[in-house]
Amino acid sequence: MHIHVITAFPKMFDGFLSESILKRAIEKQSVKIHLHHIRDYATDKHQQIDDYPYGGGPGMILKPDPIFRCIESVFAQYDLPDKVTLLTPSGSRYDQQKAVEMSLRNALVLLCGHYKGIDQRVIDELVDEEISIGDYVITGGELAAMIIIDSVVRLLPGVIGDIDSAVTDSFQTGLLDHPHYTRPETFRGKKVPSVLVSGNHGEIENWRQKKALEITKARRYDLYQKYCENEE
Ligand code: ADE
């Protein structure tokens, strides 16, 4: 998969791309990440990429020209499906189902919004979908893009060694995950639940399912109800 990120802050991705699963996925060529710096496409001598909003009000708005030039250049250089995703708190809510859908695409083009917003003409002309990672505002779309990249890349074939690990994730099953334990069996006087060391795989599975149901019911009643409806 090729992932193109259109951003005013490409350095924010340095640590993220050089550690853990992302690092390995890049090394194994499961994914190629292309960072495109919006400022490189500004034509004025100060390379200005933002400006005051028409009509007044607080905050700066990302100017249309550098973003148009950047995205047009990306589409001219790479063979991409015509789909640009804008990260914005005004978008549709991101979830695991959307991660699965995006993981089946050949390429992603993620446009990171910033400051107070982005000129609406960019959205009208170039953007196909708007995604929010949750009902809160972060400083820019970069962290949101990283969350999307991380959640999508771990679903790509071969990225997580143990495919069962992704299949049993929270949300993937419709429920939140059950608790996990590792060695030692007794830690500061607290023992691992005995069923997990019983060797009885049927009982272990039942315990995990029961715990997942309890946790989901207590924390996310909406998911619990949906799960129960689907089970009927
Ligand atoms: N940019 C600022 N807040 C955001 C959010 N919640 N989701 C996606 N992009 C954002």
Boltz pocket constraint, residues with backbone or C-beta under 6 A from the ligand:
constraints:
  - pocket:
      binder: B
      contacts: [[A, 87], [A, 88], [A, 89], [A, 113], [A, 131], [A, 132], [A, 133], [A, 134], [A, 135], [A, 136], [A, 137], [A, 138], [A, 139], [A, 140], [A, 141], [A, 144]]
      max_distance: 6.0
